[in-house]
Amino acid sequence: MNRRKVMGSIAMGAAVAATVGVATAADKEIDILVDHWKKSKDLTLKMANVMPPENYDYKPFPEARSFGAELAHICQAEGYYLGQFGKNGKAPAAPANDTTKPAMVKYLTDQFDWSIAVVGQLSAADFTKPFGGGKGPAMTGLDLLYQAMIHTAHTRGYAEMVLRNKGVTPPTYAV
């Protein structure tokens, strides 16, 4: 075997090993993200379930969304951000004019299950790929993931304050 073939084989082997390393790292990142979304689902559903049904229309001030509407807002934002990846079909639709406890618990469950499936289908290329602006500036896949996480945490925190306004202790933070 001549030196060029040997050197070419070594270079090819190194490239394959590097690619496998990057793919493995991305798979680990995706597993971490899927785990985060599962924990977020669990915490958000605990929060939704602890609020008595008769308080789902409660607003702490007139301009605010009701508790049920805040939960719907979490779902709609998740659908917007993660829907840009174009994976797992369309996000679940909001129940028409229904922010009752049963409707919101179902919507949250369906939305988080959809979101977890989207995140689980991501690849390393999706992290750096640009996604079109539409309602705002273009973002990378990582931007979309961070925006979805931050928005959910922010809105859930607001909803937890609504729980406290009604004398309900929010579930323990476990994400």
DRENDO-1510 file (C-alpha; in Angstrom, 1 decimal, always signed):
<recs>
REC; n; res; u; v; w
REC; 1; MET; +0.0; +0.0; +0.0 .
REC; 2; ASN; +1.5; +3.4; -0.9 .
REC; 3; ARG; +1.8; +6.3; +1.5 .
REC; 4; ARG; -1.0; +8.4; -0.1 .
REC; 5; LYS; -3.5; +5.6; +0.4 .
REC; 6; VAL; -2.4; +5.1; +4.0 .
REC; 7; MET; -2.5; +8.9; +4.7 .
REC; 8; GLY; -5.9; +9.1; +3.0 .
REC; 9; SER; -7.3; +6.3; +5.1 .
REC; 10; ILE; -6.0; +7.9; +8.3 .
REC; 11; ALA; -7.6; +11.2; +7.3 .
REC; 12; MET; -10.9; +9.6; +6.4 .
REC; 13; GLY; -10.9; +7.6; +9.7 .
REC; 14; ALA; -10.3; +10.9; +11.7 .
REC; 15; ALA; -13.1; +12.6; +9.8 .
REC; 16; VAL; -15.5; +9.8; +10.5 .
REC; 17; ALA; -14.5; +9.8; +14.2 .
REC; 18; ALA; -14.9; +13.5; +14.5 .
REC; 19; THR; -18.4; +13.4; +12.9 .
REC; 20; VAL; -19.4; +10.6; +15.2 .
REC; 21; GLY; -18.2; +12.7; +18.2 .
REC; 22; VAL; -20.2; +15.7; +17.1 .
REC; 23; ALA; -23.3; +13.6; +16.4 .
REC; 24; THR; -23.0; +11.9; +19.8 .
REC; 25; ALA; -22.6; +15.4; +21.5 .
REC; 26; ALA; -25.7; +16.6; +19.7 .
REC; 27; ASP; -27.6; +13.5; +20.7 .
REC; 28; LYS; -26.7; +14.1; +24.4 .
REC; 29; GLU; -27.8; +17.8; +24.1 .
REC; 30; ILE; -31.1; +16.7; +22.6 .
REC; 31; ASP; -31.6; +14.1; +25.4 .
REC; 32; ILE; -31.0; +16.9; +27.9 .
REC; 33; LEU; -33.5; +19.2; +26.2 .
REC; 34; VAL; -36.1; +16.4; +26.0 .
REC; 35; ASP; -35.6; +15.8; +29.7 .
REC; 36; HIS; -36.0; +19.5; +30.4 .
REC; 37; TRP; -39.3; +19.6; +28.5 .
REC; 38; LYS; -40.6; +16.5; +30.4 .
REC; 39; LYS; -39.8; +18.2; +33.7 .
REC; 40; SER; -41.4; +21.5; +32.5 .
REC; 41; LYS; -44.5; +19.6; +31.5 .
REC; 42; ASP; -44.7; +17.9; +34.9 .
REC; 43; LEU; -44.3; +21.2; +36.8 .
REC; 44; THR; -46.7; +23.1; +34.6 .
REC; 45; LEU; -49.4; +20.4; +34.9 .
REC; 46; LYS; -48.9; +20.3; +38.7 .
REC; 47; MET; -49.5; +24.1; +38.8 .
REC; 48; ALA; -52.6; +23.8; +36.5 .
REC; 49; ASN; -54.0; +21.0; +38.7 .
REC; 50; VAL; -53.5; +22.8; +42.0 .
REC; 51; MET; -55.7; +25.7; +41.0 .
REC; 52; PRO; -59.4; +25.1; +41.9 .
REC; 53; PRO; -61.6; +25.0; +38.7 .
REC; 54; GLU; -63.7; +28.0; +39.9 .
REC; 55; ASN; -60.5; +30.2; +39.9 .
REC; 56; TYR; -59.6; +29.6; +36.3 .
REC; 57; ASP; -61.3; +32.9; +35.2 .
REC; 58; TYR; -59.6; +34.9; +38.0 .
REC; 59; LYS; -57.6; +38.0; +37.0 .
REC; 60; PRO; -55.4; +39.8; +39.5 .
REC; 61; PHE; -56.2; +43.1; +37.7 .
REC; 62; PRO; -58.6; +44.0; +34.8 .
REC; 63; GLU; -55.9; +44.2; +32.1 .
REC; 64; ALA; -54.4; +40.8; +33.0 .
REC; 65; ARG; -55.1; +37.4; +31.4 .
REC; 66; SER; -57.1; +35.0; +33.5 .
REC; 67; PHE; -55.3; +32.1; +35.0 .
REC; 68; GLY; -56.7; +29.8; +32.3 .
REC; 69; ALA; -55.7; +32.2; +29.6 .
REC; 70; GLU; -52.1; +32.3; +30.9 .
REC; 71; LEU; -51.9; +28.6; +30.6 .
REC; 72; ALA; -53.3; +28.8; +27.0 .
REC; 73; HIS; -50.6; +31.5; +26.3 .
REC; 74; ILE; -47.9; +29.1; +27.4 .
REC; 75; CYS; -49.1; +26.5; +24.9 .
REC; 76; GLN; -49.5; +29.0; +22.1 .
REC; 77; ALA; -46.0; +30.4; +22.5 .
REC; 78; GLU; -44.5; +26.8; +22.6 .
REC; 79; GLY; -46.4; +26.1; +19.4 .
REC; 80; TYR; -45.0; +29.3; +17.8 .
REC; 81; TYR; -41.4; +28.8; +18.7 .
REC; 82; LEU; -41.1; +25.0; +18.2 .
REC; 83; GLY; -43.5; +25.0; +15.2 .
REC; 84; GLN; -40.8; +26.9; +13.3 .
REC; 85; PHE; -38.7; +23.7; +13.2 .
REC; 86; GLY; -41.3; +22.1; +11.0 .
REC; 87; LYS; -41.2; +18.7; +12.8 .
REC; 88; ASN; -44.1; +16.6; +14.2 .
REC; 89; GLY; -46.9; +18.3; +12.2 .
REC; 90; LYS; -48.8; +21.3; +13.5 .
REC; 91; ALA; -49.0; +22.2; +17.2 .
REC; 92; PRO; -52.3; +21.4; +18.9 .
REC; 93; ALA; -55.0; +24.0; +18.5 .
REC; 94; ALA; -56.3; +26.0; +21.4 .
REC; 95; PRO; -59.8; +25.0; +22.5 .
REC; 96; ALA; -62.1; +27.7; +21.1 .
REC; 97; ASN; -63.0; +30.2; +23.9 .
REC; 98; ASP; -62.5; +27.6; +26.6 .
REC; 99; THR; -60.0; +28.3; +29.3 .
REC; 100; THR; -61.7; +26.0; +31.9 .
REC; 101; LYS; -59.5; +23.6; +34.0 .
REC; 102; PRO; -60.4; +20.5; +32.0 .
REC; 103; ALA; -59.7; +22.2; +28.7 .
REC; 104; MET; -56.4; +23.7; +29.8 .
REC; 105; VAL; -55.1; +20.6; +31.4 .
REC; 106; LYS; -55.8; +18.7; +28.2 .
REC; 107; TYR; -54.3; +21.5; +26.0 .
REC; 108; LEU; -51.2; +21.6; +28.2 .
REC; 109; THR; -50.8; +17.8; +28.1 .
REC; 110; ASP; -51.2; +17.7; +24.3 .
REC; 111; GLN; -49.0; +20.7; +23.7 .
REC; 112; PHE; -46.1; +19.4; +25.9 .
REC; 113; ASP; -46.4; +16.0; +24.3 .
REC; 114; TRP; -46.1; +17.6; +20.9 .
REC; 115; SER; -43.2; +19.8; +22.1 .
REC; 116; ILE; -41.3; +16.9; +23.5 .
REC; 117; ALA; -41.7; +15.0; +20.2 .
REC; 118; VAL; -40.4; +18.1; +18.3 .
REC; 119; VAL; -37.4; +18.5; +20.5 .
REC; 120; GLY; -36.7; +14.7; +20.3 .
REC; 121; GLN; -36.6; +15.0; +16.5 .
REC; 122; LEU; -34.0; +17.7; +16.4 .
REC; 123; SER; -30.5; +17.3; +15.0 .
REC; 124; ALA; -27.2; +19.1; +15.5 .
REC; 125; ALA; -27.9; +21.0; +12.2 .
REC; 126; ASP; -31.1; +22.4; +13.7 .
REC; 127; PHE; -29.2; +24.2; +16.5 .
REC; 128; THR; -27.4; +26.6; +14.1 .
REC; 129; LYS; -29.8; +26.7; +11.2 .
REC; 130; PRO; -31.5; +30.1; +10.8 .
REC; 131; PHE; -35.3; +30.2; +11.0 .
REC; 132; GLY; -37.3; +33.0; +9.3 .
REC; 133; GLY; -38.5; +35.9; +11.2 .
REC; 134; GLY; -42.3; +36.1; +10.5 .
REC; 135; LYS; -43.4; +38.0; +13.7 .
REC; 136; GLY; -39.8; +38.9; +14.7 .
REC; 137; PRO; -36.2; +38.7; +13.7 .
REC; 138; ALA; -34.7; +35.5; +12.3 .
REC; 139; MET; -33.4; +33.1; +15.0 .
REC; 140; THR; -31.2; +30.0; +15.1 .
REC; 141; GLY; -32.7; +26.8; +16.4 .
REC; 142; LEU; -30.9; +27.3; +19.7 .
REC; 143; ASP; -32.5; +30.8; +19.9 .
REC; 144; LEU; -36.0; +29.2; +19.4 .
REC; 145; LEU; -35.3; +26.6; +22.1 .
REC; 146; TYR; -34.1; +29.2; +24.6 .
REC; 147; GLN; -37.0; +31.5; +23.8 .
REC; 148; ALA; -39.5; +28.7; +24.3 .
REC; 149; MET; -37.9; +27.7; +27.6 .
REC; 150; ILE; -37.6; +31.3; +28.9 .
REC; 151; HIS; -41.1; +32.2; +27.9 .
REC; 152; THR; -42.6; +29.2; +29.6 .
REC; 153; ALA; -40.7; +29.8; +32.8 .
REC; 154; HIS; -41.6; +33.5; +32.8 .
REC; 155; THR; -45.3; +32.9; +32.2 .
REC; 156; ARG; -45.5; +30.0; +34.6 .
REC; 157; GLY; -43.9; +32.3; +37.2 .
REC; 158; TYR; -46.6; +34.8; +36.6 .
REC; 159; ALA; -49.3; +32.1; +36.9 .
REC; 160; GLU; -47.7; +31.0; +40.2 .
REC; 161; MET; -48.2; +34.5; +41.6 .
REC; 162; VAL; -51.9; +34.3; +40.5 .
REC; 163; LEU; -52.1; +31.0; +42.5 .
REC; 164; ARG; -50.7; +32.8; +45.6 .
REC; 165; ASN; -53.2; +35.6; +45.1 .
REC; 166; LYS; -55.9; +33.0; +45.5 .
REC; 167; GLY; -54.3; +31.5; +48.6 .
REC; 168; VAL; -53.0; +28.4; +46.7 .
REC; 169; THR; -49.5; +27.2; +47.3 .
REC; 170; PRO; -47.7; +26.5; +44.0 .
REC; 171; PRO; -46.0; +23.1; +43.5 .
REC; 172; THR; -42.4; +22.8; +44.4 .
REC; 173; TYR; -40.0; +23.9; +41.6 .
REC; 174; ALA; -38.3; +20.7; +40.3 .
REC; 175; VAL; -37.0; +21.5; +36.9 .
</recs>
